[in-house]
């Protein structure tokens, strides 16, 4: 039987491979990921997703994971697969930071870079939106 860490690594690698190979085929899902990550980073007044995670205290981490689990399950039940996927990606990024496995930590760095690009893309899109008076 696989340990929790081995199980996570297997799911993380699968998610990361899917994210890297199919992300450009689903701009809506990528926008959802970028928008949620940007909101979290901005609320915490952090400069990046990686900094957001690094400066998160354990009670905040636990609450955010719990919120992600509840909201992700709700989205899944409502048939909002892309919303659930966005939450899954961010949740797995959070958990990856707690793992000791070198491959998971390398994947976390790659994922954080991609999340940084999605945040920047979201912010650029928001900045170019026409302002409503």
Secondary structure, 3 states (H helix, E strand, C coil): CCCHHHHHHHHHHHHHHHHHHHHHHCHHHHHHHHHHHHHHHHHCCCCCHHHHHHCCCHHHHHHHHHHHHHHHHHHHHCCCHHHHHHHHHHHHHHHHCCCCCHHHHHHHHHHHHHHHHHHHHHHHHHHHCCCCC
